[in-house]
């Protein structure tokens, strides 16, 4: 999942045109994206800390700035993989799941008549039958025929917005006027 902001900038002063202008735009965009990354990490939901880099881990939220022609593009992305399934769960957190997500349907088991099973304490799913048995005996396992899902938490989009609220001051300090186009 990624949020992208494209910048079309013009020099306030013709003397700043050329390489200095391009460098100023690139630096200003990088500063905005760094602010966006920090805000997204602050707003990211916390359970295991893998997404925001809590618990001494590396953050799964990153930014990149690139230049193509006269457009500078900043991209904020989150790639945090579920250790059990290998899927990127950052997208689920941001978009929501079940009735709140893109499909708008309750979450049901893949097999008819089956049950959804998850740990209620929020720890990763056990990988062995014996570990599941221990969790069941401890009362940490929940069962359901279906679930509504989880409401979206647009932490990435909010991070971009907060970071880009700082853009006028950052770009002004570099003597650059800009227009933001969100894609």
C-alpha positions in Angstrom: 0.0 0.0 0.0 1.3 3.4 -0.8 0.3 7.0 -0.9 1.9 9.2 -3.5 2.1 13.0 -3.7 3.4 14.7 -6.8 4.9 18.1 -6.8 5.0 20.6 -9.6 7.2 23.5 -8.4 8.3 26.8 -9.9 11.1 29.1 -8.6 10.1 32.3 -6.8 13.2 33.9 -8.1 14.7 33.3 -11.5 18.1 33.3 -9.9 17.2 30.0 -8.1 16.5 28.2 -11.4 18.6 25.3 -12.6 20.4 22.7 -10.5 20.0 24.7 -7.2 16.3 24.9 -7.8 16.0 21.2 -8.5 18.0 20.3 -5.4 15.9 22.7 -3.3 12.7 21.0 -4.5 14.1 17.6 -3.9 15.2 18.5 -0.4 11.9 20.1 0.4 9.9 17.1 -0.8 12.2 14.8 1.2 11.5 16.9 4.3 7.8 16.7 3.8 7.9 12.9 3.2 10.0 12.4 6.3 7.4 14.3 8.3 4.7 12.2 6.7 6.5 9.0 7.6 7.0 10.1 11.3 3.3 11.0 11.6 2.1 7.7 9.9 4.3 5.8 12.4 2.8 7.7 15.3 -0.7 7.0 14.1 -0.1 3.3 13.1 -2.1 0.8 15.2 0.0 -0.9 17.8 -0.3 -4.6 18.7 3.1 -6.2 18.0 5.0 -3.1 17.1 6.1 -4.5 13.7 4.4 -1.8 11.7 5.7 1.3 13.5 9.0 0.0 14.5 8.2 -0.2 18.2 9.9 -2.8 20.5 13.3 -2.0 18.9 12.3 -3.3 15.4 12.6 -1.5 12.1 9.6 0.5 11.0 7.6 -1.0 8.1 6.7 2.5 7.0 9.1 4.1 4.5 9.2 7.0 2.0 11.0 7.4 -1.3 11.5 10.6 -3.3 12.3 10.4 -7.1 12.5 12.9 -9.9 11.2 12.4 -13.4 11.4 15.3 -15.8 10.1 18.3 -14.0 8.0 16.3 -11.5 9.3 15.2 -8.1 7.3 12.3 -6.6 7.2 11.4 -2.9 5.9 7.9 -2.0 4.9 6.7 1.4 4.5 3.0 1.8 3.9 0.4 4.4 4.8 -3.2 4.0 4.4 -5.3 7.1 4.0 -9.0 6.5 1.9 -11.3 8.7 4.4 -13.9 9.9 1.8 -16.7 9.6 0.4 -16.0 6.1 3.1 -13.8 4.6 0.4 -11.2 3.5 0.8 -7.5 3.8 -1.6 -6.6 6.7 -0.8 -2.9 6.6 -3.3 -2.6 3.8 -6.0 -4.3 5.8 -5.5 -1.9 8.7 -5.7 1.1 6.4 -8.7 0.0 4.2 -10.6 -2.0 6.8 -11.9 -5.6 6.4 -15.2 -7.3 6.2 -18.2 -5.0 5.9 -15.9 -2.0 6.4 -13.4 -3.1 3.7 -13.4 -2.9 -0.1 -15.6 -6.0 -0.5 -18.3 -4.9 2.0 -19.1 -8.4 3.1 -18.9 -10.2 6.5 -15.8 -12.4 6.9 -16.7 -16.1 6.9 -14.7 -19.4 6.9 -13.5 -20.8 3.6 -15.1 -24.1 4.3 -18.9 -24.2 4.7 -19.9 -24.9 8.3 -16.5 -24.0 9.6 -15.5 -21.6 12.3 -13.2 -18.6 12.3 -10.6 -19.0 15.0 -8.3 -16.4 16.4 -6.4 -15.5 19.6 -8.0 -12.9 21.7 -4.9 -11.6 23.4 -3.5 -10.4 20.1 -0.4 -12.5 19.9 0.6 -14.3 16.7 -1.2 -17.5 15.8 0.5 -20.6 17.1 2.2 -22.7 14.5 1.7 -26.2 16.0 -1.3 -28.2 17.2 0.2 -28.4 20.7 0.6 -24.6 20.9 -3.1 -24.2 19.8 -4.1 -26.6 22.5 -2.2 -24.6 25.1 -3.9 -21.4 24.0 -7.4 -23.1 24.1 -6.8 -24.4 27.6 -5.7 -20.9 28.7 -9.0 -19.4 27.3 -7.2 -17.3 24.7 -9.0 -18.6 21.6 -12.2 -17.1 20.1 -14.6 -18.8 17.7 -17.2 -17.4 15.4 -19.3 -18.3 12.3 -18.6 -14.9 10.9 -17.4 -11.4 11.9 -18.2 -7.9 10.7 -14.5 -7.2 10.3 -12.5 -4.1 11.3 -13.1 -0.5 10.6 -10.4 1.3 8.5 -7.6 3.2 10.2 -6.3 5.5 7.5 -3.0 6.1 9.3 -1.0 6.4 6.1 -3.4 9.0 4.5 -3.5 10.9 7.8 0.3 10.8 7.9 0.6 12.2 4.4 -1.9 15.0 5.2 -0.1 16.1 8.4 3.3 15.9 6.6 2.0 18.0 3.7 0.5 20.6 6.0 4.1 21.5 6.7 4.9 21.8 3.0 4.3 25.6 2.6 6.8 26.5 5.3 9.3 23.9 4.1 9.1 25.0 0.4 9.0 28.7 1.4 12.3 28.2 3.2 13.8 26.9 0.0 12.3 29.8 -2.1 10.0 27.5 -4.0 6.3 27.8 -4.9 4.5 24.5 -5.3 1.2 22.8 -6.2 0.3 19.4 -4.7 -1.5 16.8 -6.8 -2.4 13.7 -4.8 -2.7 10.4 -6.8 
